[in-house]
Amino acid sequence: MSTEVTTTSSSKATTALAIASSAENVGVIVRSTPENYSKNQLSCDRCRMAGERLLDEIRTNGMSDELDQTVAKYLEKTRRTVKEMNGRRAPVTQLFDQVRKEFTALENDIDPTKTGTVPYQLQQLRNHYAAKKREQEEARRRAEEAHRLAEMARSKYRTDCIEDYKAKFNDLLNTRVNELTELNSKVTLQTIKTVYDTVAAFATELPADWRPSTSVRQPFNLTPEESRKIRAEVMESLLGQFSRQFRAEIGDYRQDILDRLPSKKAELERAAKANAAEAARIKAELAQREAAEAARKEAERKEREQEEAKKAEAIKANTEAVDLFNLAQVSAPAYQPKTKVTKKINVTAPSGYMQVLSMWWAKEGSSLPKQDLDRIFKKMITFCEKLANKEGEEIIDPGIEYIEDIKAQ
């Protein structure tokens, strides 16, 4: 049987497939395998022993023309032996290959990773559906986030406008108070009636046309119309408070000045009748009392502003906390297939490969051992070796050397 199987190398594959095609011939191969393995083992042992004798002789006496010819004959005989051993082994391994091929064909037919199979097509449909669902979810999330951010921007813009308008109102209030203070500070016996009339006629109502423009920057995600509407709403909500506060504070201060002017007139008249030293003392006391009163009024004003600032800050902090809470709220997402998202590189231009190589070399390649790099670059090295052998074109670089590989024919 073994002689029949190894007759010619051209018919080995055909014979093996023919034998493997029936259960009886499979049995023949299986039964002949121990005998063929023993023959191959004997051939291997004899070939190795003959080779070791030649190695010992060369190591002892050195290489010679006669030994070189003997080794050449030995190598030729070794090649024939390997060919005969392969002939005895081929039917068995080809049978195993055919069996494995049949098994793997069945597996591949339902493998989701193999292109064209039904599971593969179903997996692709799932992939496309998952990508579509993910894009829909991302679009929904982006829209929801944009809406939340816009709401936060509206809330913050409203709060900032309130603070800005209050600051501008306080500036107006301080300006009017300072005007009254300036009038009161310039009172003399000659001007007291004029000052009295001017203070008495001083407006205690907030100017009807007072509509200051805000210096708060408009948020990028609000339209000019939305921002204008918010400013108008804020101003309307504050006007009543501003009017009452202006009327109360300016009215009270005006009346306080008017109430004090008669006693101030008496003090000035007494100073006019006194000698120079007494007049100076009276005027100094008067100025001191007025300064103390002005300081008291200023301290009260600052205290009110600080209280308002604290309230405004508390409101702002509460508003921001609510906005952050709302921002953290996520509506219940719709069904999403379980997915694994990975980034894949699609090189769109030849230069992209050099960028990939550069990143790989910097992050990993430069630290790999030589044997790993030789394996990775084998195809490129082989190409360059062909250019050197066929075209004589060599790479000139300190990191590369060309070594002649000499083989006896």
C-alpha positions in Angstrom: 0.0 0.0 0.0 2.8 2.5 0.9 4.5 1.9 -2.4 1.3 2.5 -4.2 0.6 5.7 -2.4 4.1 7.2 -3.1 4.4 6.2 -6.7 4.7 9.8 -8.3 4.6 13.2 -6.7 2.1 14.5 -9.3 -0.6 12.0 -8.3 -0.2 12.3 -4.6 -2.9 14.9 -4.0 -5.3 13.1 -6.4 -4.6 9.7 -4.7 -5.1 11.2 -1.2 -8.4 12.8 -2.1 -9.5 9.6 -3.8 -8.7 7.6 -0.7 -10.3 10.1 1.6 -13.5 10.0 -0.4 -14.7 6.7 1.0 -14.9 5.2 4.5 -13.0 2.1 3.3 -10.1 4.1 1.9 -10.0 6.2 5.1 -9.5 3.0 7.0 -6.6 2.0 4.6 -4.9 5.3 5.4 -5.4 4.9 9.1 -4.1 1.4 9.1 -1.0 2.3 7.0 -0.1 5.3 9.1 1.9 3.4 11.9 4.0 1.6 9.2 4.7 4.8 7.3 5.5 6.7 10.4 8.0 4.0 11.4 9.6 4.2 7.9 9.9 8.0 8.1 11.4 7.7 11.6 14.0 5.2 10.4 14.8 7.4 7.4 15.2 10.4 9.7 17.5 8.6 12.1 19.7 7.3 9.3 19.9 10.7 7.6 20.7 12.5 10.8 23.4 9.9 11.8 25.1 10.2 8.4 25.0 14.0 8.6 26.5 13.9 12.1 29.4 11.8 10.9 30.1 14.3 8.2 30.0 17.2 10.7 32.4 15.4 13.0 34.8 14.8 10.2 34.7 18.4 9.1 35.2 19.7 12.6 38.2 17.3 13.0 39.9 17.7 9.6 38.4 20.9 8.2 36.6 21.4 4.9 38.2 20.1 1.7 37.2 19.7 -2.0 36.6 16.0 -1.5 34.5 16.6 1.7 32.5 19.4 -0.1 31.6 17.0 -2.9 30.6 14.3 -0.3 28.4 16.8 1.6 26.8 17.9 -1.7 25.9 14.3 -2.5 24.6 13.8 1.1 22.4 16.9 0.8 21.0 15.8 -2.6 20.2 12.4 -1.0 18.6 14.1 1.9 16.3 16.1 -0.4 15.2 12.8 -2.0 14.7 11.2 1.4 12.6 14.2 2.5 10.6 13.9 -0.7 9.9 10.2 0.0 9.0 10.9 3.6 6.6 13.6 2.4 5.0 11.1 0.0 4.3 8.7 2.9 3.0 11.4 5.1 1.0 13.4 2.5 -2.1 11.1 2.4 -2.5 11.3 6.2 -2.1 15.0 6.5 -4.2 15.7 3.4 -6.9 13.6 4.9 -6.7 15.6 8.1 -6.7 18.8 6.0 -9.8 17.6 4.1 -11.6 16.7 7.4 -10.7 20.0 8.9 -11.8 21.8 5.8 -15.2 20.1 6.0 -15.6 21.0 9.6 -14.5 24.6 9.2 -16.8 24.9 6.1 -19.8 24.1 8.3 -18.6 26.5 11.0 -17.9 29.3 8.5 -21.3 28.9 6.9 -22.9 30.3 10.1 -20.0 32.4 11.4 -21.2 36.0 12.0 -17.7 37.3 11.2 -17.6 35.7 7.7 -18.7 37.9 4.8 -21.8 36.8 3.1 -23.2 34.4 5.7 -26.8 34.8 6.9 -25.6 35.7 10.5 -23.1 38.1 9.0 -25.9 39.9 7.0 -28.0 40.0 10.2 -25.1 41.4 12.2 -24.6 44.1 9.5 -28.3 45.0 9.7 -27.9 45.3 13.5 -24.8 47.4 13.1 -26.5 49.8 10.7 -29.6 50.0 13.0 -27.4 50.6 16.0 -25.5 53.3 14.2 -28.8 54.9 13.2 -30.2 54.7 16.8 -27.0 56.1 18.2 -27.1 59.1 15.8 -30.8 59.7 16.7 -29.9 59.6 20.4 -26.9 61.9 19.8 -29.1 64.3 17.9 -31.8 64.2 20.7 -29.1 64.7 23.3 -27.6 67.6 21.4 -31.0 69.3 21.0 -31.8 68.7 24.6 -28.5 70.1 25.8 -28.9 73.1 23.5 -32.3 73.7 25.0 -31.0 73.4 28.6 -28.1 75.7 27.9 -30.4 78.3 26.3 -32.6 78.1 29.4 -29.6 78.6 31.6 -28.5 81.5 29.4 -31.9 83.2 29.7 -31.9 82.7 33.4 -28.4 84.1 33.9 -29.0 87.0 31.4 -32.2 87.9 33.4 -30.3 87.8 36.7 -27.4 89.8 35.3 -29.8 92.4 33.9 -31.5 92.8 37.3 -28.1 93.4 38.9 -27.0 95.8 36.2 -30.3 97.8 36.3 -30.1 98.0 40.1 -26.5 99.2 39.9 -27.5 101.9 37.5 -30.5 102.9 39.6 -28.2 103.2 42.6 -25.9 105.4 40.5 -28.9 107.6 39.7 -29.9 107.7 43.3 -26.4 108.6 44.5 -26.2 111.3 41.9 -29.4 112.9 43.1 -28.4 112.6 46.8 -25.0 114.2 46.0 -26.8 117.1 44.2 -28.9 117.7 47.3 -25.8 117.5 49.5 -24.0 119.9 47.3 -26.8 122.4 47.5 -27.0 122.1 51.3 -23.2 122.5 51.6 -23.2 125.9 49.9 -25.9 127.5 52.0 -25.1 131.1 53.2 -27.3 133.9 54.6 -27.3 135.4 51.1 -28.3 132.1 49.3 -30.4 130.3 51.9 -33.7 131.4 50.3 -32.6 130.3 46.8 -31.3 127.0 48.2 -34.6 126.5 50.0 -36.6 127.1 46.9 -34.3 124.9 44.8 -34.5 122.0 47.3 -38.2 122.4 47.8 -38.7 122.1 44.0 -36.2 119.1 43.7 -37.9 116.2 41.9 -38.7 113.3 44.1 -40.2 111.1 41.4 -38.2 108.8 39.2 -37.8 110.4 35.7 -40.5 109.0 33.5 -38.1 108.5 30.6 -35.4 106.7 32.7 -34.7 103.6 30.7 -30.9 103.0 30.9 -29.3 100.6 28.4 -27.7 97.5 30.0 -24.0 96.8 29.7 -24.6 93.0 30.1 -23.3 91.0 27.2 -25.9 89.2 25.2 -25.5 85.4 25.3 -24.5 83.8 22.0 -27.3 81.3 22.1 -30.1 83.9 22.4 -31.5 85.9 19.6 -31.5 89.7 19.8 -35.3 89.6 20.0 -35.2 87.2 23.0 -32.6 89.3 24.7 -34.6 92.5 24.1 -37.7 90.9 25.5 -35.9 89.8 28.7 -34.5 93.3 29.2 -38.0 94.8 28.8 -39.5 92.3 31.2 -36.8 92.9 33.8 -37.1 96.7 33.6 -40.9 96.5 33.9 -40.6 94.3 37.0 -38.2 96.7 38.7 -39.7 100.1 37.8 -42.3 99.9 40.6 -39.6 99.2 43.2 -37.3 101.8 41.8 -40.1 104.5 41.8 -41.0 103.8 45.4 -37.4 103.7 46.6 -36.5 106.9 44.7 -39.5 108.7 46.0 -38.9 107.6 49.6 -35.1 108.2 49.8 -35.0 111.5 47.8 -38.2 112.7 49.4 -36.9 111.9 52.9 -33.5 113.5 52.3 -35.1 116.6 50.7 -37.4 117.0 53.6 -34.6 116.5 56.1 -32.6 119.3 54.4 -35.6 121.6 54.4 -36.3 120.8 58.1 -32.7 121.7 59.0 -32.4 124.9 57.0 -34.2 127.2 59.6 -31.8 126.1 62.4 -28.9 126.4 60.0 -30.1 130.0 59.2 -30.1 130.8 62.9 -26.6 129.4 63.3 -25.4 131.4 60.3 -27.0 134.6 61.7 -25.4 134.0 65.1 -22.1 133.5 63.5 -22.5 136.8 61.5 -23.0 138.7 64.8 -20.1 137.1 66.6 -16.5 138.0 66.5 -14.2 136.3 64.1 -13.1 133.5 66.4 -16.6 132.7 67.6 -17.9 132.8 64.0 -15.2 130.4 62.9 -16.1 128.0 65.8 -19.9 128.1 65.0 -19.2 127.5 61.3 -16.8 124.6 62.2 -19.4 123.0 64.4 -22.1 123.4 61.8 -19.8 121.9 59.1 -18.9 119.0 61.5 -22.6 118.2 62.2 -23.4 118.3 58.5 -20.4 116.0 57.7 -21.5 113.6 60.5 -25.0 113.6 59.1 -23.8 113.1 55.6 -21.6 110.2 56.8 -24.5 108.6 58.6 -26.7 108.9 55.5 -23.9 107.4 53.3 -23.4 104.5 55.8 -27.1 103.8 55.7 -27.1 103.8 52.0 -24.1 101.5 51.7 -25.7 99.1 54.3 -28.9 99.0 52.1 -26.8 98.3 49.0 -24.9 95.5 50.8 -28.2 94.0 52.0 -29.6 94.2 48.4 -26.4 92.7 47.1 -26.6 89.8 49.5 -30.2 89.1 48.6 -29.3 89.3 44.9 -26.4 86.9 45.3 -28.6 84.5 47.2 -31.2 84.6 44.4 -28.5 84.2 41.8 -27.0 81.2 43.6 -30.4 79.6 44.0 -31.1 80.2 40.3 -27.8 78.7 39.3 -28.4 75.7 41.5 -31.8 75.1 40.0 -30.3 75.5 36.5 -27.6 73.0 37.3 -30.1 70.6 38.7 -32.2 70.9 35.5 -29.1 70.5 33.4 -28.4 67.2 35.2 -31.9 65.9 34.5 -31.9 63.5 31.5 -35.1 62.4 30.0 -35.6 58.6 29.8 -33.7 57.5 26.7 -35.5 55.3 24.1 -34.4 51.7 23.5 -30.8 51.5 22.5 -29.2 48.3 21.2 -26.1 47.2 23.2 -23.2 48.5 21.2 -19.4 48.7 21.3 -18.1 51.8 19.6 -14.6 51.8 18.3 -12.7 54.2 16.1 -11.4 52.8 12.8 -8.8 54.6 10.7 -9.7 55.2 7.0 -6.6 56.4 5.2 -7.8 58.8 2.5 -4.4 59.9 1.1 -1.0 58.2 0.7 0.5 60.7 3.1 -1.8 59.3 5.8 0.2 56.0 5.9 3.3 58.0 6.9 1.3 59.7 9.7 0.2 56.2 11.0 3.8 54.9 10.8 5.1 58.0 12.6 2.6 57.7 15.5 3.2 53.9 15.7 7.0 54.4 15.7 6.9 57.1 18.3 4.5 55.2 20.6 5.6 51.6 20.2 7.9 50.7 17.3 11.0 52.5 18.5 11.1 50.4 21.7 10.5 47.0 20.1 13.3 44.4 19.9 15.1 43.8 16.5 13.4 40.4 15.9 10.0 41.9 16.2 10.8 44.8 13.9 12.3 42.4 11.4 9.1 40.4 11.4 6.9 43.5 11.0 9.0 45.1 8.3 9.7 41.8 6.5 7.7 42.7 3.4 9.3 46.1 3.0 12.8 44.7 3.7 12.3 42.0 1.1 11.2 44.6 -1.5 14.4 46.6 -0.8 16.5 43.5 -1.1 15.0 42.8 -4.5 15.9 46.3 -5.6 19.5 45.8 -4.4 19.8 42.4 -6.2 18.1 43.3 -9.4 18.6 47.0 -9.9 21.7 47.6 -7.7 19.8 50.3 -5.8 20.9 50.4 -2.1 19.9 52.5 0.9 22.7 54.7 2.2 22.2 55.1 5.9 24.3 54.4 9.1 21.5 52.1 10.4 21.5 49.8 7.4 24.2 47.4 6.1 24.1 44.9 3.2 25.4 41.4 3.9 26.2 38.9 1.1 24.3 35.6 1.7 26.3 32.9 -0.1 24.7 29.5 -0.8 26.4 26.5 -2.4 24.4 25.2 -5.4 
